[in-house]
Each structure stands twice: as structure tokens, then as C-alpha cells.
Amino acid sequence: MTASDALTLDPSLAELYKDLHRHPELGFQEHRTAALVAERLRDHGFEVTAGIGRTGVVGVLTNGAGPTALLRADMDALPVREDTGLEYASTVTAADGTGKEVPVAHACGHDLHTTCLLGAAGILAADRSAWSGTLLLVFQPAEELGAGAQAMVDDGLFDRFPRPDVVLGQHVAPLPAGKVAGHPGPSYAGSDSLRVRLVGRGAHGSMPEASVDPIVLAAATVLRLQTVISREIPATATAVLTVGSIHAGEAANVIPGSAEIQLNIRSYDTAVRRRILDAVERIVRGEAAAAGAPAQPAITEIERFPVVTNDGQALHKSLDAIASWLGEDNILDPGAGAGSEDVGILATSSGAPLSYWLLGGADPSLFTTGDTSDPALLDIPSNHSPHYAPVIDPTLPIGVRTLVTAARAWLP
């Protein structure tokens, strides 16, 4: 089987991908996507259960005695306005969890993940002589919210369906298409997202002396937060603190009564995480006190992702199988990254080892060295960018085959 055979076996995969890309859905709103997934799985002979963890879909195919392999794909999109210029670009808007109408796009590649797993499902179901055991396909909602995997577990994923012997999955990344990358051990950072509401005292713009200006307070807070990583965390620790949103006021001549900051923290070590969270609270409350704020600021958690840890033996088993046809030179170790994922919850909750890798999705001609040191990585749009979209060929056929190959390695 060549890398393009996946599309040859199911020529509708590319059109399915474009359709999913045109119709993205936010976390826990993946009703259309889930319906398409369920229909395809039934066509391939899987026993299908929808509505697991609200909008998740589970497909089970038992093919004789043997282990159970869980293959996972996430389905949700992001509140991002797409700016790729593709003919199948999203123009969708939807109400987010707060009721605000936002643009929606598959700026993280979950549409590709879903399509690849459906393609793998078709190949595995059509050639049952090549493997033995049970396939447990999990199409997960709300990964971007850090809530989908836990929602499926809480809804009885491992009580209602076979417990897996391994959890397999992949995430498309701005690496050259044709490359696969995986790192054993802690591989993806834990993440904490926080919302900070700063209370001031509103006034006319001509009378700042009557106010406690929350915009000035927010600006001082943002600047002071930048010192947490550079001055309070050891240089040997992996940690990131990003302020991704700041909002206050609606008019140029009105000092508003409050401001809101949203920030994100990435870390690997529990002690480092605790130190960052404590520093954030100290700085937020300290700046509010220094500004004479009339009320304490409110700090609330938006979402949280645990550290993702690849089982070394499980990962190598999967990557060795993939390397047997893709080539050893095309298997990379990207090291531990600051990105976050909730796929690890499926492994820890089931007690199964995790084997999770990155799938290159960028045009290979843009790269000079083709590895993780390539300077092109700084220029190519990354996941979550409004310009991000993987190239369909060869990313899609290779992504299908990586899943098929890994599954067969675990279901001999």
C-alpha cells in the first residue's frame, strides 16, 4: 500500500475534509460533525453510540480475540476568523459559551484528525484479515475547552465500552508533510487559563482624578505579569505565561468601571505551576491595592489541561511501525513542547499507555532542512493562527496510514 492508497480506497475523504473545514463547530456544539461521523462509522460496520460526553461519538468493531486499541480524534473548532483564502474556508459564526456571536474556524486541524480516523476506520474494517482484536474509535468533543475527554470519561466511556490496552492518536502540526514526530515521557505541557476582573471607579474622561482607572491598572498588571517567567521561574524550567485578551471600556471619553484580562499558563512541573499561580494572584492583588481599587479583583479558572505523558515503549512501538514504511529519516523527536492536550485523560482514566504523535501538515517545499531546527518553522502559520490550514496532499493520505499502521501494530 502506497501513501496515496488511502484516498484511492475512499476517494470521498478529501471532499469530506473540505466539508468539515467549511462547517466548523465549537466545543460541545459538534452536532453536525458527530452525525457525519456516526453515519460513516455505521457504513463501515461499526457499532456506534452517539452523545457520549454530550456530543462525542464512539465506534466499536470487534474482530476476534485480541487486545483493544483506542484511536482518538477531536472534532471541535476555535473562535477564530479564518484568513487562509482557501476556496473551502469557513465563514461560519456561532454563539460561544457566554452567548457571544464569534467567528468559527478549524484553525487547529481537528477536521483533519476526524477525517484521518474515518479513513483509517474504512481501511481497517475492509481488511479484517490483517488484524485481530477490538477497535475502539473515540471522536471527542471540546478538546479546545480542555473538557471533552473528561466529559466522555464521566459519561461512562470505560464502563460502557471495552477498556483499551493502548490509546493512540495524532495531531497535525506545522512540520513538513511526510514527517511524523513523537517524544517519549512528558510531551505536552499542562495549561491553566484564567480570567481576571479588575475593579476600578468610572468617571468622565476629563476628570481622571475622580476615577480609579482600570485600564491603567490592567496595563500595569500585564507588564508586571511578564516578570513572572523571567524573574521568578528557574531558567531550566519550561514555562510560559501569555496574556491573550484584555478588554475595558467602549468610548474614548469615558473611564470605565472595570477591566478584564485573560491569561494562559503552560508548565510541566507541579511546583513551578503552583509558583506561577501564586505569583499571578500576588501581582493582581498587589497592583489593585497600589491603584487604590475600591474592590478586590476576581480571579477565576476558565480551563485546565493536565500534562500529557507518552509511554516510551508504547510510542516507540507505534513509531517503529510507521517508520517501516515512511522511513526512519522521516521520524523526528521534537522534544517536549509547550502546547497542551487533553488526550492524556483517556490514558490515565483507562490505565492504558499513551502513544501520541505529531503529523506534519505543511508544504514540504517551504522547508530547507525538514526537521525541527528548520528556520521555516518560525514563518509558517501555526495552529490557532487565522492563516493555518494543512495541505491536503500528502497530509491526509499519510495521516490515514499512520493510524492504520499503528493500529495494526497493536492488533496483530
DRENROMAR-217318 format. One record per atom (N, C-alpha, C, O, CB): residue in one letter; x, y, z. Coordinates in steps of 0.1 Angstrom, whole numbers, plus 5000, padded with zeros to 4 digits. Atoms other than C-alpha are relative to their C-alpha. Glycine has a CB too. Layout:
AXYZ/...
***
This chain:
M500849885000/M500050005000/M500950125000/M501850145009/M499050005012/T499349885001/T501450344990/T499350115008/T498250095013/T500250044985/A500549894992/A500950675008/A498750054995/A497950115002/A501050115002/S501249955005/S498250764984/S498849914999/S497749944995/S500250054986/D501050105001/D496250444986/D498850035009/D497749995006/D500649865004/A501149964991/A494150585015/A498950074992/A497750054993/A500550085012/L500949925008/L492550834991/L499449914989/L498349934985/L500650124995/T500550085010/T492350574964/T498949905005/T497949884998/T501149914994/L501050094995/L490450334986/L498750085004/L497650025003/L500549945013/D501249924997/D488050614997/D500250144994/D500650235001/D499850015015/P499849875006/P488050904972/P499250115006/P499450235002/P499749994985/S500949894994/S485451094992/S500750075012/S500250175017/S498749945004/L499449954988/L487951165020/L500450154999/L500150235008/L501249925004/A499649865002/A489351485006/A498850105000/A498850205006/A500750024986/E501249925000/E485851625000/E499350005014/E498850115018/E498949954990/L500450004986/L484851515035/L500750105008/L500250185016/L500149865006/Y499249904992/Y487751715049/Y499650144996/Y499450225005/Y501549984996/K500449865004/K486752025029/K498750035006/K498550155010/K500050014985/D501449984994/D483151985041/D500150035015/D499550135019/D499149884997/L499849984986/L484251965077/L500750145002/L500350215012/L500849895007/H499349874999/H486552265072/H499150124998/H499250225005/H501250014990/R500949895002/R483752475058/R498950015011/R498450125012/R499349974987/H501050004989/H481452385087/H500549975013/H500149865019/H498949894996/P499450024987/P483452415119/P498950025011/P498050105009/P501250095003/E500949984988/E481652385153/E500850015013/E501849945014/E499049885001/L499349994987/L482752495187/L499849885009/L499049805007/L499550135007/G500150114990/G483252265217/G498649985005/G498050085009/G501050035011/F501350044996/F480152075227/F498950054991/F497750044995/F499850055015/Q501049965010/Q478352215196/Q500249924988/Q499749954977/Q500150154997/E499650085012/E479751945172/E498949914995/E499249794992/E501249935003/H501150095003/H476251815163/H500149954985/H499949834983/H498750075002/R500050045014/R476651815125/R501249914998/R501149814991/R500250134991/T498850095001/T480251675127/T499749865006/T500049764999/T501250075007/A500250134993/A479151405151/A499049914991/A499249794990/A499450025014/A500950075008/A476251305128/A500749944988/A500449834984/A498850094995/L499250055011/L478651275098/L500949885004/L501049784997/L500850114994/V499150114995/V481051065119/V499249885002/V499649774998/V500750055013/A500850124997/A478350835131/A499549934988/A499549814987/A498850045009/E500550065013/E476950785096/E501149924993/E500949814988/E499550114991/R498850075006/R480450695082/R500349875007/R500649775001/R501250104999/L499650124993/L481250455110/L498949894998/L499349774997/L500150045015/R501050105002/R477950275106/R500149944986/R500049814984/R498550065001/D499850055013/D478650245069/D501149904999/D501249814991/D500250114990/H498850094999/H481950075078/H499749885009/H500649795010/H501250085005/G500450124992/G480149825101/G500350015014/G500349915022/G500849894994/F499749984986/F481049975134/F498750015008/F497750065003/F500850135003/E501149974991/E478649965164/E500250145005/E501250175011/E500049895012/V499849864997/V478050335170/V499150055011/V498050015012/V499750084987/T500749934989/T477050525201/T500350155000/T501550195001/T500349945014/A499849855000/A476550905199/A499650065013/A498949995021/A499250064988/G500449924988/G476051165226/G500849965012/G500349995024/G498649975003/I499250034988/I478851035249/I500850135003/I501550194995/I501049884996/G499449874997/G480151335268/G499350124993/G500050214988/G501550004998/R500849905007/R477351545252/R500049984985/R499049954979/R500550145004/T500050015014/T478551535216/T501049914994/T501349914983/T500250144994/G499050095005/G481151265214/G499449884994/G498249854996/G500849955012/V500550125007/V480850955192/V501049895003/V502349915002/V499950034985/V499150124998/V482250605199/V499649904990/V498449864988/V499849955015/G500250115010/G482650335173/G500849885005/G501949895008/G500350044986/V499350124995/V483449975183/V499949894988/V498849874983/V499349945013/L500050115010/L484449695159/L500949895006/L502149915008/L500650054986/T499350124994/T485349355173/T500349904989/T499449874981/T499249945011/N499650095010/N487349125151/N500849895006/N502149885004/N500950084989/G499450114994/G488148815170/G500750035013/G500550145018/G501049944991/A499349994987/A490348765201/A501250104998/A501750104987/A500449875006/G498849925001/G493049015209/G499850135009/G498750145015/G500350044986/P500149884992/P493749345226/P499150114994/P498550094983/P501450075001/T500849895004/T491749665224/T500850134998/T501650165007/T498850035010/A499249885003/A493249975207/A499050114999/A498050114991/A500849994987/L500849885001/L491650315213/L500750104991/L501850134993/L499750065014/L499549905009/L492150555184/L499150135002/L497950125001/L500049954985/R500749884997/R491150915192/R500250114990/R501350134985/R500450055014/A499949875008/A490351225171/A499150105007/A498050065012/A499649974985/D500849894995/D489051555183/D499350074989/D499750074978/D500850105009/M500949955011/M486251735164/M499850155001/M499250214991/M498749935001/D500549864999/D485852095177/D501050104993/D502150074990/D499950035015/A499349895006/A486952425162/A500350115010/A499950105022/A499350054987/L499649894992/L488152755175/L499250134997/L498750144986/L501550034999/P500649875003/P486653105178/P501050094993/P501550194999/P499550075013/V499049935008/V488953235151/V499450034986/V498749954981/V501349924998/R500549965013/R488153425119/R501049954990/R502250004989/R499750154999/E499150065009/E489753225091/E500550104989/E499650184984/E499449884993/D499549915010/D492053415067/D501049934991/D502149984989/D500750135007/T499150085008/T493553145046/T499950034985/T500850004977/T499849855002/G500249985014/G492053245013/G499649874992/G499449884980/G501150064993/L500350125006/L491152885006/L498550004995/L497750075000/L500149885009/E501450005006/E488052814984/E499049935010/E497849955009/E500049934987/Y500850074991/Y486752595012/Y500150065014/Y499949995024/Y500349855001/A499949944987/A487452845040/A498750025007/A497750035001/A500750144998/S501249984991/S485052885069/S499550155000/S500450245001/S500249955014/T500649874998/T482653185070/T499049995012/T498250085013/T499350054987/V501050034989/V480753035100/V500250095012/V501350135016/V500149865004/T500049944987/T479853225131/T499049925009/T498249855005/T499550155000/A500950074990/A478253085163/A500150075013/A501050155016/A500549855001/A500049954986/A477453175199/A500949915008/A500849795009/A498550005006/D499150074991/D480153085223/D499449975013/D498249995015/D501350085002/G500550044987/G479752965259/G499450115008/G498650095017/G501049945008/T500549894993/T478953315270/T498850064992/T498250164997/T501050115002/G501149955009/G476353375242/G500550104990/G499650154983/G499050065009/K499449905009/K478653605223/K500149944986/K500749824985/K501350065005/E499850045013/E478553565185/E501550014995/E502050134996/E499050074990/V498649995003/V482053475173/V500249934987/V499549844983/V500949945011/P499650075012/P483753365140/P500549865005/P501149855016/P501050074992/V499650144996/V484552985140/V500849954988/V500449964976/V498849915003/A499150065010/A487352805121/A500749885006/A501049885018/A501050114994/H499150114996/H489252485122/H501450044999/H502249994990/H499749874990/A498649955000/A492452665129/A501049925007/A502249955009/A500050145006/C499050094993/C493952375148/C500149874993/C500949784998/C499549985015/G499950125008/G493352095123/G499249885005/G499449775001/G501449965000/H500850124995/H490751885142/H499249944989/H498849834989/H499150055011/D500750055011/D488851855109/D500949894993/D500349794988/D499650114990/L499150105006/L491951675095/L500149875009/L500149765004/L501450064998/H499950114991/H492151455126/H498849914998/H498949784998/H500150055015/T501250085002/T488551345122/T500049934987/T499649814986/T498850105001/T500050075013/T488951275085/T501049894999/T500749784994/T500350114989/C499050115000/C492051075090/C499549885007/C499749765003/C501350055007/L500550124992/L490450855117/L498949934992/L498849814993/L499650045014/L501150075008/L487350795095/L500649934988/L500249824985/L499050114995/G499350075011/G489750705066/G500649875005/G500549774999/G501050084994/A499450124994/A491550465089/A499049895003/A499249775002/A500950035012/A501150094996/A488250315101/A499649924987/A499349804988/A498950085006/G500450075012/G487350235065/G501049904995/G500649794991/G499850104989/I499050105004/I490650065057/I500049885009/I500149775005/I501450074999/L499950104990/L490749865089/L498749914999/L498849785001/L500150055014/A501250085001/A487149755085/A499949914988/A499449804987/A498750095001/A500050075013/A487649655049/A501049884999/A500849794991/A500350094989/D498950105001/D490749435056/D500249945014/D501249965020/D501350064995/R500050064987/R489949245088/R501049885001/R501249835012/R498649965005/S499050115000/S492348965078/S501450055005/S502249965008/S500149934987/A498749954996/A495249195087/A500250035015/A501250075019/A500350134992/W499949974986/W494449235124/W499049925008/W498049875002/W499850155002/S500950074992/S492749085153/S499950075014/S500950115019/S500449855002/G500249934988/G491149235184/G498850094999/G497950074992/G501350085004/T501249904999/T488849535191/T500550144997/T501550195003/T499349995013/L499849865002/L488949885177/L499050085007/L497850065006/L499950034984/L500949904992/L487550155200/L500450144995/L501450204998/L500249985015/L499749875006/L487350475180/L499250115008/L498050105009/L499550004985/V500549894991/V486750785201/V500150134992/V501250184990/V500750015014/F500149875007/F485651105183/F499650105011/F498450105015/F499050014988/Q500249934988/Q485951355211/Q499650154998/Q500150214988/Q501350005008/P500349865001/P484351695216/P500950095009/P501650045017/P498550035004/A499549904990/A485652015232/A501449985005/A501750005017/A499150005012/E498650004996/E489351955232/E500550145003/E501350165013/E500949934990/E499549864998/E489952325229/E499650065014/E500250155019/E499550094989/L500449954986/L488052375262/L500649925011/L500449955023/L498549995001/G499450084989/G490052115280/G499049925007/G499349875019/G500850085009/A501150064992/A486751945289/A499549884993/A498849805000/A498950105002/G500750105007/G485851695262/G500449865004/G499549775006/G500350014986/A499650134995/A487951395273/A499449965013/A498949855015/A501549995000/Q500550034986/Q486851425309/Q498549984999/Q497949905006/Q500350115009/A501450025001/A483251465298/A499649864995/A498649805000/A499450104990/M500350145005/M483351135279/M500349905011/M499649805012/M500949974987/V499750094989/V485050965308/V498950005011/V498549905016/V501450035007/D501149984990/D482451105332/D498749934996/D497849905004/D499850145004/D501250055005/D479750975309/D500149854998/D499349784991/D499750064986/G499950155000/G480950615313/G500849944989/G500549834985/G498749945001/L499350065011/L483350575284/L500749875003/L500649784994/L501150104996/F499350124997/F485350305301/F499249905008/F499749805012/F501350035007/D500950104994/D482350145318/D499149944990/D498749834991/D499250075011/R501050045010/R480150125288/R500749934988/R500049864980/R499250124995/F499350055011/F482850025263/F501349935004/F501749955016/F500350114989/P498850074996/P485949795263/P501150095005/P501350204999/P500549914989/R498949924995/R488849925283/R501249974990/R501549864987/R500449965014/P499050025010/P491749985259/P501349955006/P501649975018/P500350134993/D498650034996/D495249835261/D501050104995/D502250105000/D500449864993/V499249895004/V496650145244/V499150114995/V498050084990/V501149964989/V500749885006/V495550495235/V500950064989/V502050104992/V499650115011/L499349955012/L496650615200/L499450124995/L498250144995/L500149894989/G500549875006/G496350955184/G501150084994/G502350054996/G499250085010/Q499149915007/Q497951225164/Q499550144999/Q498350165000/Q500449954986/H500449865001/H497951605160/H500850064989/H502050054989/H500250085013/V499449945011/V498651785128/V500850125005/V500350195014/V499050044989/A499149894995/A501452045132/A500750064988/A500850004977/A501049955010/P499449935011/P503352295110/P501449954998/P502450024997/P500150155003/L498850065004/L506152045103/L499849964985/L498649964980/L500349875009/P500150045014/P506851925067/P499149884999/P499249795006/P501349974994/A500850125003/A504151695054/A500949894996/A501849904987/A498950034989/G499150115003/G505751355053/G500949975012/G501649875012/G500850024988/K499250024988/K507351395087/K499049965012/K497950015012/K500850125004/V500750034988/V506051235120/V500950025012/V502149985011/V499449854999/A499149974988/A507351345154/A499349965013/A498149985015/A500250165000/G500550044987/G506951205188/G501150005011/G502349985008/G499449864999/H499049984989/H508651255222/H499549915011/H498449925016/H500150145004/P500450084988/P508650995250/P500050085013/P500750185014/P500949885001/G500149934988/G507751095285/G499150125000/G498350134991/G501450045005/P500849885000/P506251435294/P500250074986/P501350114983/P500450095012/S499849955014/S505551575259/S499250134998/S499750214989/S499549894991/Y500849885003/Y502851845261/Y499750065014/Y499349995023/Y498749974992/A500149934987/A502552105289/A498650005006/A497649994999/A500550144999/G501249974993/G499952145315/G499650144997/G500550234995/G500149975015/S500549875004/S497852455309/S498950055010/S498049975013/S499550014986/D501049934992/D495852695331/D499650134993/D500550214991/D500550025015/S500549875006/S493752975316/S499150065011/S498350005017/S499149974987/L500749924989/L492453245340/L499450124994/L499950184985/L501150035011/R500749875003/R490053535338/R500250095012/R499950055023/R498549984996/V499849914989/V490953835359/V499150134998/V499350194987/V501550045001/R500949885001/R488354115365/R500650105010/R500650085023/R498549965003/L499549894992/L489854435378/L499050115002/L498450154992/L501350064994/V501149914996/V487554675396/V500650145002/V501650165009/V499249965012/G499649864998/G488055055392/G498950085004/G497950045010/G500650054987/R501149904998/R485955365395/R499850084988/R500750164984/R500250095013/G500249935012/G484455505364/G499850155002/G499450205012/G498849954993/A500149864999/A484455875356/A500050064985/A500349984976/A501150065008/H499849935013/H484356125327/H501550014997/H502350025005/H499450155001/G498650005005/G487456125306/G500850135004/G502050135004/G500149984986/S499349884997/S488156485315/S500250025015/S500950115020/S499150124996/M499850004985/M488156405353/M500649885005/M500049815013/M498650035007/P499350134995/P490656125359/P500250005015/P500349905021/P501349994993/E499849994985/E491056255395/E498849945007/E499049905019/E500350145004/A501250064993/A487556125402/A499949854998/A499049785003/A498750064995/S500150145004/S488355775389/S501149925007/S502149975013/S500249984985/V498950104999/V490455465397/V500049934987/V499249854984/V499849905013/D500050045014/D491355395361/D500449854999/D501649825001/D501050094992/P499650145001/P491155015355/P500849974988/P501449864987/P498749924999/I499150025012/I492855055321/I501550015004/I502349935000/I499650094989/V498749984995/V495955195337/V500449885010/V501549835009/V500250135008/L499850114991/L495654925364/L500349874992/L501249794995/L498849985009/A499850125008/A495354655337/A501350004993/A502049904992/A498949994990/A498749995007/A498354785318/A501249975010/A502149905006/A500150144994/A499050034990/A500454785350/A500149855003/A501149795005/A499850085012/T500150144996/T499254435358/T500649914989/T501449824992/T498649965002/V499550075011/V500054305323/V501650005000/V502349904998/V499550054987/L498649985000/L503554445324/L500749935012/L501849865010/L500450155001/R499450064988/R504254315359/R500049844998/R500949775002/R499350045013/L500150145002/L503053965349/L501149954991/L501549834992/L498649974994/Q498950045009/Q505753955322/Q501349965008/Q502249905002/Q500350104990/T498850034992/T508353935350/T499949865007/T500949825013/T500250115010/V500150134992/V506953605365/V501049904994/V501749845002/V498649954999/I499150105006/I508753385340/I501450045000/I502349965003/I499549974986/S498649955002/S511853595335/S500750025014/S501950025014/S500050134993/R499349964988/R512453675372/R499649915012/R500249925023/R499750145004/E500450084988/E510653415394/E500149854997/E500149775006/E498650035004/I499950145004/I511053085375/I501449964995/I502050044987/I498949964989/P498650045004/P514352895371/P500149994985/P499249954978/P500449875006/A499850005015/A515852925336/A499949864994/A499749844982/A501350064997/T500050145005/T515952545334/T498649944999/T498449844994/T500849915010/A501450055000/A512152515338/A499350044987/A499650154982/A499250065012/T500849975011/T509752505309/T498750065004/T497950005011/T499749874991/A501249934995/A507052765315/A499750124990/A500750184985/A500150055014/V500549895008/V505053025295/V498950075007/V498050005013/V499749964986/L501249924996/L502753305306/L499650104989/L500550184986/L500350075014/T500449925011/T500753475279/T498750075004/T497750015008/T499849924987/V501249924999/V498153755283/V499450004986/V499950074977/V500250145006/G500650015014/G495853675253/G498850094998/G498450114987/G499649874998/S501249915001/S492953915260/S500050115010/S500350085022/S498749925000/I500249894990/I492454255276/I498950094994/I498950124982/I501350085002/H501149935005/H489254445274/H499550105011/H499450065023/H498849914996/A500649904990/A487854765291/A499550124991/A500150164982/A501150055010/G500649885005/G485555045281/G499549994986/G499749894979/G501150114999/E500750005013/E483555135250/E500150144993/E499850154981/E498649975001/A500049865005/A484155515245/A501350075003/A501950045014/A498850085005/A498749934998/A487255745242/A500050095012/A501050125018/A500350074987/N500049904990/N486055995267/N499349955013/N498850035021/N499250124995/V500650064988/V484755755294/V501049915007/V501449815000/V498749934997/I499250094993/I486955595320/I499149895006/I498249925014/I500850075012/P501050114996/P485255255326/P500249965015/P501150005021/P500249884991/G499950044986/G484555095359/G500749875002/G501049835014/G498649985005/S499350134998/S486254765353/S500849974987/S500650024976/S499149895003/A499250055011/A488754585330/A500149855002/A500149805013/A501450074999/E499950154999/E489154215322/E501349964992/E501550004981/E498849934994/I498850065006/I492354025314/I499849855000/I499349795009/I501350045008/Q500050155001/Q492553665302/Q501449964997/Q502150014989/Q499049944989/L498650045001/L495853485306/L500149855000/L499249785005/L500950065011/N499750145001/N497353145300/N501349965005/N502350045002/N499849954985/I498750054994/I500052955318/I500349864995/I499449774995/I499950005016/R499650135004/R501952655305/R501249965009/R502150035011/R500449994985/S498950054992/S504152435327/S500049855000/S499049794996/S499850065015/Y499850144999/Y505452085333/Y500049955015/Y499549845018/Y501249954993/D499750044986/D506352075370/D498950065009/D498650185008/D501450055004/T501149964991/T503652095397/T500550125009/T499750215012/T499549895008/A499549894991/A505852315420/A500250134992/A499850244997/A501449965006/V499849885008/V506652555391/V498650064997/V498450184998/V500749974987/R501349955003/R502952575382/R499450075013/R498850185011/R499049884997/R500549934988/R502052655418/R500650135003/R500050235007/R500249905012/R499349874998/R504652925420/R499550104990/R499450224994/R501549984998/I500549915010/I503353085388/I498650055004/I498350175004/I500049944986/L501449964996/L499753075400/L500050095012/L499350195013/L499249885003/D499949914988/D500753225434/D500550144996/D500050245001/D500949935010/A499449875005/A502753495416/A498950084993/A498850214995/A501249984991/V501049935007/V499853585394/V499050065010/V498650185009/V499249904990/E500949944990/E497553625424/E500650115008/E499950215010/E499549895009/R499449904992/R500053825443/R500150134992/R499950244997/R501449965004/I499949885008/I500654065414/I498750074997/I498650194998/I500749964987/V501349955003/V497054105405/V499450085012/V499050195011/V499049894996/R500549944988/R496054185441/R500950125004/R500450225009/R499949905011/G499149894996/G499154395447/G499850124991/G499850244996/G501449954999/E500249895009/E498654615416/E498650075003/E498550195003/E500049964986/A501349944996/A494954665426/A500150085012/A499550195013/A499049895002/A499949924987/A495954775461/A500850124997/A500550235002/A500849915010/A499249885003/A498655005447/A499250114993/A499450234994/A501249964992/A500849915008/A496055165424/A498850065009/A498150155004/A499449934988/G501149964992/G493555215453/G498749954995/G497750024996/G500050155000/A501350055005/A490954995437/A499049985011/A499349955022/A500349864994/P501050014989/P487655005456/P499549865003/P498849855013/P498850084995/A500450144997/A487154625455/A501149914995/A501949944986/A498749974993/Q499050105003/Q489354315453/Q499749954985/Q498649944981/Q500049895010/P500250065013/P489954175418/P499549865002/P499749795012/P501350004992/A500450135000/A488353845409/A500849924990/A500949954979/A498449994997/I499250095009/I490453555395/I499349874999/I499049805009/I501549985006/T500850125002/T488553265380/T500749914990/T501349964980/T498650034996/E499550095009/E489652955362/E499149984988/E497949964990/E500349865006/I500850025012/I488552925326/I500149854995/I499149784993/I500550094988/E499850145004/E490052585317/E501449955005/E502250035009/E499949984985/R498750064995/R492852345327/R500349874993/R499449794991/R500049985015/F499550135006/F494852075309/F501149945008/F502050015012/F500550034985/P498950064993/P497051825326/P501249984991/P501049984979/P499649865006/V498850035008/V500551745314/V499749864993/V499149774998/V501349985009/V500250125008/V500451485286/V501349925000/V502449974996/V499650034985/T498850084999/T502951195291/T499949884991/T499049794993/T500249965015/N500050115009/N503750955264/N500749885007/N501849905013/N500750034986/D499350124996/D504650595274/D501149974990/D500849964978/D499049885002/G498850025009/G508150545260/G499949884991/G500149884979/G501250005007/Q500150125007/Q507650185250/Q498950004990/Q499049954979/Q499949885009/A501149995009/A504250245235/A500250094988/A499950054977/A498750055008/L499749905011/L505350545215/L501049944990/L500749944978/L500650135005/H499050065009/H508350365201/H499449884992/H499849864980/H501249955008/K500650115008/K506250065191/K499250054988/K499250004977/K499149925010/S500849945011/S503950285171/S500950074990/S500750054978/S499050115006/L499149935009/L506750495156/L500949914992/L501249944980/L500850105007/D499250105007/D508850195147/D499149944988/D499649924977/D500449895009/A500950065011/A505850055127/A499850104989/A499950074977/A498649965006/I500249895010/I505250395110/I501350024992/I501350044980/I499650135007/A498749995007/A509050415102/A500249894990/A501049914980/A501150015010/S499750115009/S508950085085/S499550034985/S500049974976/S499349875005/W500449965014/W507150245055/W500250144997/W500450184985/W498549974998/L499749865002/L507650615060/L501550034999/L501950134993/L499450085011/G498549985000/G511450575066/G500450075013/G499850165018/G500450094988/E499449954987/E513550635097/E500350154999/E500250225010/E501249925004/D499649865001/D514650975084/D498850095001/D499050215003/D500750024986/N501249924999/N511051095085/N499450005014/N498350055016/N499149964990/I500450004986/I510651025122/I500850095008/I502050075009/I500049855006/L499349904993/L511551315144/L499749995015/L498649955019/L499850144995/D500349984985/D511851375182/D500050165002/D501050225002/D501049935009/P500149864999/P510551735187/P500350055014/P500450175016/P498750054996/G499849964986/G511351735224/G498650035006/G497650025000/G500950125001/A501249964993/A508851845250/A499550144995/A500350234994/A500250005015/G500549875005/G506552125237/G499150075010/G498750015020/G499249984987/A500949924991/A504552405254/A498549994996/A497750055003/A500550145000/G501450025003/G501352305236/G499349915010/G500049845018/G499949954986/S500850084990/S498552135256/S499049924993/S498549964982/S499450095011/E501050095005/E496151855250/E499349935012/E499849925023/E500749894991/D500750074989/D493551665270/D499949854997/D499249775004/D498650055002/V500050145004/V494151325252/V500549915012/V500149805013/V500849984988/G499450074990/G496251215282/G498949955011/G499249855018/G501050085007/I501050044991/I493051195303/I499449874996/I499049795005/I498850115001/L500550135004/L491850905282/L500949895004/L500549785008/L499850004985/A499050104996/A495050715290/A500049985015/A499949875020/A501450044995/T499950014986/T495250795327/T498749945006/T498749875016/T500350135007/S501350054995/S491450725332/S499849854997/S499249785005/S498950084994/S500250145003/S491650385315/S501249915005/S501049795005/S499949994985/G498950084996/G495050285328/G500949954989/G501749864991/G499649895009/A499250055012/A496450235293/A501150094997/A501150215000/A499049994988/P498949915004/P499750365279/P499550094989/P498750054981/P501249914996/L500349915011/L499550665256/L501150004990/L502350004993/L499850145006/S499149985011/S501150685222/S499550114991/S498550084983/S500249864992/Y500549895007/Y500651025207/Y501150084993/Y502150114998/Y499350105010/W498949945008/W502551185179/W499550124992/W498350144991/W500649894990/L500349885009/L502651495156/L500149954986/L501049884982/L500950125003/L500150035015/L501751465119/L500350134993/L499650234994/L498649954996/G499649885008/G503551715096/G498850034990/G498349944984/G501349974992/G501149965009/G500951915076/G500350124992/G499450174985/G498950035009/A499749895008/A502852195059/A500749964987/A501249854986/A501050105008/D499450025014/D504052225023/D501549975002/D502350065007/D499850124991/P498650034998/P507452045023/P501050094993/P502150104997/P500249864996/S499149915008/S508852284997/S500450125007/S501350195003/S499350034987/L499749884992/L508852565023/L501249985009/L501750085015/L498850045007/F499050034990/F511452385044/F501449984993/F501549944981/F499749885008/T498750025005/T515252375039/T500749885006/T501349804999/T500950125003/T499450124993/T516352115065/T499049895002/T499449775003/T500750045013/G501050104999/G513051935070/G499949955014/G499349845016/G500249894991/D500150054986/D513551895108/D499650115009/D499250225005/D501349945004/T500549914990/T512652075140/T500950125002/T500650225009/T499749945013/S499149885000/S515652315136/S499850094989/S500450204988/S501449965001/D500249935012/D514352445103/D499550145003/D498550165010/D499149934991/P500549864998/P514052835103/P498750024994/P498050124998/P501050094994/A501349985006/A510952795082/A498949995010/A497850055009/A499749914989/L501050024990/L509052695113/L499650135007/L498550145012/L500549905011/L500449874994/L509153055125/L499150084991/L498550184996/L501350085003/D500849925009/D507453185094/D498749934996/D497850004992/D500850024988/I501250075005/I504852915086/I498950025011/I499250005023/I500349854998/P501149994990/P501452975103/P499949885008/P499949775004/P498750034992/S500150114990/S501052775134/S498549975003/S497750054999/S500850035013/N501450034995/N497952605149/N499550125008/N500250195015/N500049875008/H500749894994/H495452865161/H500250134993/H499650234997/H500550015015/S499949885009/S496553125135/S498950004991/S498449904986/S501450004993/P501149995010/P493853255113/P500449964986/P499649944977/P499550154999/H499550045013/H496153165084/H500349854999/H500949804989/H501350084997/Y499650144999/Y496652795095/Y499049914992/Y497849924994/Y500149965014/A500750115007/A495552515072/A501049904995/A501849954987/A499050054989/P499150105006/P497352195064/P499849984986/P498649994981/P499949875008/V500250045014/V497952095029/V499449864999/V499849775007/V501450004992/I500750125001/I495651815019/I500949884996/I500849775002/I498850014991/D499150105005/D498151614999/D501450045002/D501850144996/D499649974985/P500350144996/P500151435012/P499649985014/P499649875019/P501349934998/T500350014986/T499051515047/T498949905003/T499049825012/T499650145006/L501250084997/L495651345046/L500349854997/L500149775006/L498950044991/P499850145002/P496751015030/P501149945010/P501049835014/P500549974986/I499050054990/I499850985053/I499449995014/I499649905021/I501250105000/G500750004987/G497651075083/G499149885002/G499049825013/G499350125002/V500950125000/V495250795074/V500949885003/V500649795011/V499249984987/R499150124999/R498150545070/R500749995013/R500949885018/R500950004989/T499450014987/T499850635102/T499149945011/T499649855019/T500550145005/L500950054990/L496750555122/L499849854997/L499749775006/L498750074999/V500150145004/V496250225102/V501249925005/V501049815010/V499749994985/T498750074997/T499850125107/T500149985015/T500549875020/T501250074995/A499950014985/A499850205145/A499049905005/A499349825014/A499850145006/A501150104995/A496550015150/A500449864997/A500349775006/A498750044993/R499650145004/R497849705132/R501249965009/R501349845011/R500349994986/A498850044991/A501049715153/A499549955014/A500149875020/A501050125002/W500650044987/W498849685184/W499049895000/W498649835010/W499450125007/L501150115001/L496249445170/L500649904989/L500049894978/L498750074995/P499450095010/P498449175153/P499149894996/P499549814988/P501349955006/
***
